[in-house]
Amino acid sequence: MNLPATTRLERQDFRQLHRLRVRWAEVDLQQIVFNGHYLMYFDTAVAEHWRALALPYHVTLAQLGGDLFVRKAELEYHASARYDDLLEIGVRCQRIGRTSMVLGCAVFRGPQRLVDGELVYVHADPASHRPLPVPEALREVFLGYEAGEPMLQVQVGDWAMLGAEAQAIRREVFVEEQRIPAELEQDEADASRAVHALARNRLGLALATGRWVPQGEQVARIGRMAVRASMRGSQVGRQVLDALLDSARAAGRRQALLHAQDTAIGFYRRAGFEPQGEPFVEAGIQHLEMVKAL
């Protein structure tokens, strides 16, 4: 799994590329991106890499009893980016030692490579900063991602099976974040009629949930879709939604219906849902009814 230190990474070596556009404040007096900003670009892409691994950074490292500290950062410049350029930044785990890991990074503008980089992290005790062995579970996730393995598992089941974890996510998102009254968030359908889906990462942490409830003979009503804030923008919500749709289809339902919050309409459109009717307010939040044929 470990690549030789001299290997130069190409676009196809990265499982994902994070896009960003150069801002005015990042350009220096030579009218090119100031050299130090590339480290910021790498750091931004590293955060997205953790999201692609389905690992909330702080929760994960606290759970594993350590933290990661940058030991060394190296950059090699080939060409310059300019204001308003659309860049793509790749991050890949190059190798993992006993107490450290090396991330290879690259910045591309279209097919052109602009900058190569290497970031060396040491896994250490958060208080004493004394090096600790890289946890085997973390090693397996990083190397598994580079091998193309899935980072999530979505389980479909009833409330008795999934309710405790699903309720914790829903309370975090709906009650604590969106200020929806707790008595409106949970209803009798949870335990009596709903089919639930729950996404967990490879460390077993629940990240997202949703449910469908029978409505008449043909319709599955999708609801209670909730994704932990640190995982939004990844594919975890879509995987939960797809699992619910597959479950409803297998149960003989012909149509999926949902009430999309205003900020989630684009997400559901990309999943094939179409608006139906006029916007309305539910639990103090604007919604739009959307449907999809199964």
N, C-alpha and C positions, 0 to 999 in steps of 0.2 A: 504493500500500500504506500510506503514512503517513496517519494520521488527523489532522484539525485539532486544534491544541492545546486548543481550547475544547470539543471533543466530550466529553460525559459518557457514560461507558460504562454500558451496561445489561447485565443478566444474559445476554442472548442474544449479546452481543459477545464473551463469553469462551468459548473452546473447551473449557475444563474449569474446574470450581470445586473448590477444596480445602476439605474440611470439617474443622472442629475445634470442640471444646467448651470454653467458658470455664471455667478452673480457679479455685478459691478464691483462690489466691495472686495472681491478676491483677485482683482487685477492690479498689478503694480505700475510704477511709472514707465516701465518698458511696454506697457499695454499687453502684457501676458500674465497668466496666473502666477502669483508669487509662489516661489518654490515650496514654502512651508505649508501651503494649503493642500498639497497633495496628501500629506499625512492626515489632514482632516477628512479628505475624501475617502482615504482608506478606512479611517475609523468609522465613518458613516456606513460604508459597505460592510464592515465587520459586524456592526449592529444588525444589519439586514441578514447577514449570514447566520447569526444566532437565531433570528426569526425563521429562516428557512430550515434550520435544524429543529424547529419547534421547541426551543429552549428559552424560556424567559430568563434573562441573564442573572438578575439578582436572586430570584427564587431558586434557580438551579444551583448556583454556587453556594448559597447558604445551606441548601439541602445536602450538598456534598462535602461541606465543612472546609471550604477553602476559598481562594480568590485568585484571579489572574492579574499579574503585573507585567508591564512591558519592560523587557530587559534590553532590547536593542531594536532599532528601526533603521533600515537602510533603503535608500532610494537611488535609482539610476534613471537619469533624464535622457530622453531621446528626441523629443520635440515638445513644443509649447502649446498649451491650450489658451484660448482667448475668450474675451467676454461673449456670452450667449452661446458658446459651444455646447452641444449636447454630448455628454461623456457617458461612458459605461465603465463601471469599475467591477473587476472580478476579485473574488477572495477564494482561496483554496487552502485546505490543510495540507502542507507539504510533508511534514513528519512530526512525530510525537516521541519525545524521549521519556526518561524516567520522571523528571520534574518539569519539563518544558515542552512547548509546542511551537512550531514554526508555521506561520501563515504566509503564503505567497500571494502577492497582489499585483494587479496591473490596471492601467488606465488606457482606454481606447477611445478614439474619436473615429467612428465608423470603423474601417478596417485598420486604421493607423494606430500603432502602439505609441503612446506618449511617454509613459513612465512605468518602470518596473519597481517593485518593492518587496521587502521581506520584513515581517514583524515577528520578533521572538518574545513569547510570553513565558513567564515562570509561574507555576502553580505554587502558592504559598499560604501560610497561615495569615489571616487578615489582620491579626493584632501584632504578632512578632515579625511578620514578613519572612519567616524561616521557610525554605523550600519544603514542599510536601510532594509525595508521588502523585502524578496525574491519576485521578480516580479511573478505574477500569471502565465504569459505566460511561464516563465522559469520552474516553478514548474510543469506545465502541461506536458512540453516536457520531463523532467527527469522521472516523474512518468509514463508517457505514454510509454516511451521506456521500462521500467521495466515490464509493462503490455503486451508487445509484439506488441504495435501499430506501424504502419508505420510512418517513420519520414519524408517521402517525398511525394509530389504529382507531377506527371508528366502530363502536359497539352499539348495536340496536337491541333494545329490551324494554322491560316494563319498569315502573317506578320502584318496585321492591329491589330490583337489580341495580338501577342507575340513579335513583332519586337523591341519595345523599350528596353525591358529587355534582349532579345537575343543579340541585337547589343551591349549593354554595356558589356556583358560577352565576346563576340567575340573581341571587341576592346581591352579589358584587356588582353586576351590570345594571340591573333594573332598579333595585332599591337604593343601593349606596351611590351609584353613579348618576342614574337618571331620575332619582327621587320619586319613583313610582311607589305608592303606598304598598306595604308588604301584603295587606289583605287582598289587593288586586292582582298581585303577582302570581299567587298560587291558587288553584281552584280544584274542585272535586274531580275534574277530568284527568288530572295528573295520575292519580292512583287507580281510577276506574276504567278509563277508555283510551288514554293516550298511549302511543308508541313513541318511545324516547330514543334519541341517539346521543352518544357521548364520545368525544374525541380525546384520546390520551396520547401523550408523547412517549418516547421510548424509555423514559424514566418512570412512567406510570402517572404523571401529573395530568389531571383533567384540564383541558384548555377551552372547550366549546361544547355547547349542547343545543338541542332543539327537539321538537316533538311534532307529531301529527295526530289529529283527532278525526274520527269519522264524522262526516256531515252528510246526512242522507245516505243513499245507497252507492253513489258514484264518486263523491268528492272527499278528498283528504284535505283537511284544513291544517296548514303548516303554521306553527307559532312557537313562541318562547325561544327564538333563535338568539343565542348569546355567546359572544366570544370575549375572552379575557383581553383587556386593553392592549397588553404587550404583544398579542398575537394578531391583531387586526392588520390587514394588508397582506397577510400570508394566505395560504390556500385552506386553512383549517375550517373556516366557515363554509366554504364551498364543499368540502368533503362531507361535513355534517349534513348539509342540504341535500347532496346527492344520495347519501345513505337513506335519508328520509323519503326521498322520491322513489328510490328503488324499493323500499319497504312498502310504500303505498301502492306502487304498481304491482308488486307481487301479491298484494292483498286484493287485487281486482279493482282498484280505484281508477277512474278514467280521467280525473282532473284534480289538479292541486290548486288550492286557493290560499291566499295569505293577505294579511294587512301589513304592508311594508311601512316602516318609519321613513320619513322624508329623506333622511340621510342614507338609507339603504336601498333606495329605488334603483340606482345604477347597478348595485350588486345583483339584485334579482333580475334586472333586464339582461345582464350578461349570462344568467342561468336560464334564459328563455321565457321568463314571465312577462306578461303584457298587462298594462293598466286597464282597469275596468271601473267606470264611474268617476265620481269627483272626489277630491281630497276631503278628509274629515279628521276631526280631533278625537283621539282616544287616549285616556289616562293622561291628558294634558299635552300630548304630543301629536303633531300632524302625521296622518297616515294616508296611504293610497291602497285600495284593494287591487290585487294583481292575481292573474290566473295563468295556468300552464296546462296544456293537454298532456296526459300520460299515455 
